[in-house]
Each structure stands twice: as C-alpha cells, then as structure tokens.
Amino acid sequence: ETGVTQSPTHLIKTRGQQVTLRCSSQSGHNTVSWYQQALGQGPQFIFQYYREEENGRGNFPPRFSGLQFPNYSSELNVNALELDDSALYLCASSLASSGGDFRLPEDLTEAFFGQGTRLTVV
Amino acid sequence: QKEVEQNSGPLSVPEGAIASLNCTYSDRGSQSFFWYRQYSGKSPELIMSIYSNGDKEDGRFTAQLNKASQYVSLLIRDSQPSDSATYLCAVNENAGNMLTFGGGTRLMVKP
C-alpha cells in the first residue's frame, strides 16, 4: 500500500462526454503527477501539480486539465472524450523539498502510484 | 524526443536463476533512474531508484547505472514465480517534473 488512493477504480464513458478522476496523495506529500497508460505500453506523463499550480506538462491536448487542492489532493479532467482516451490513469505523489525548481535528485522523493482508474470510452 | 528503450520480452528464466533486465535512454542530462514492477491489471510499484554510476543492491535486486553508456539495468537474483511481472524502467531528466517510461519488459519465472 502506497497511501495514494484514486477514485473511481473503473469507469465507462461515451465518446464526447467529460470525466473527472480523483487522487488523494500520500500523507505529507505535496506533489501530484498524472500519467496515462495505454494497454501494453509504459505510462505517459500528463502533468504535475505542486502547491496547487501546474508544474510541468507532457504532450497532451488542453482538453486534459487538472486541479490540486490545499490538502494536496488532485483531480484530472478530460473533456470531449475520444476512444483513444481509453487507458489506465495513474496518479503518483511525491514530496518536494525545494521551491518547485527540481534541479537535484534530492529535491523530490520517489513517486508512488495509486491503484489507478481504468477508463473505457465507448 | 526523449526516449527510454526496453526489450518487450517476454524474458523467461527458471526459478532460482538470475534475471537481467536492461534499459537504454537517450537524454544525457538524465539524473534519476527508477525500476517499477507492474503486475497485470495493477499499478506500478517502485522497486529501486539509482542516481549515481555503479551498483545499488537491495535484497535480491541490484540496479546498475552507466551514464556514459546511457544504460541502466536491474538484476533479480534467485528469481521466484512471484517475480513474474512487467518491469518498467523510468528516467527523470531534471529530478522533477516528469518520468519518462520505457515500454516495459515482461518477465516470466518458471517453476
């Protein structure tokens, strides 16, 4: 158990709909990252939140958006769902000891993943 | 385009043998390297992290890093059937924002 919890665990949506996925980070962790993992592939970085602000983004369109709350929990929102959005969505939490300018390995602890949300778009 | 490459496998080893998993990466600026284990239908679980050239041992696991060759490996000694899983190599360029994952190597340990 990593202490990172995600909800829901499974979800089925129709193309064009919107979805919100939720993540509670490990106690004491202040940084949350979201990843998309398609079947048979490695996880792909979507974005990271640190102190309620986006702190880096991967190659995903703007219809993927997120939030981080004062308690460091986070949401991933996806608008206008497409069939290719079907995947396992993973949340990972870490503890950052610097001001968000992560330059050294010790500035950020290892990332621990939640159990994931399996999203199916039909 | 930063890339992390792994042989997809499957890598099949007999129980009790040493399993050797390899990973190469393209970005010379990479600073942090991780191995995750992922059972089918589950999320990745952190096994090892390594930041400096050389070997790092933790129980039956040894991570090896060679930054000059842009190569990181994971050795699993005394492999057990319960080690059968997909092993993901992940690389972090600037110690922060994003992990770049390889596609994973599927390991099968046969009793």
Interface residues (C-beta under 8 A of the other chain):
Chain A: T2 S33 Y35 G40 Q41 G42 P43 Q44 F45 Q48 N55 G56 G58 L88 L90 A92 A96 G100 D101 F102 R103 L104 P105 E106 D107 L108 E110 A111 F112 F113 G114 Q115 G116
Chain B: V4 Q31 S32 F34 Y36 K42 S43 P44 E45 L46 S49 Y51 L88 A90 N92 N94 A95 G96 N97 M98 L99 T100 F101 G102 G103 G104
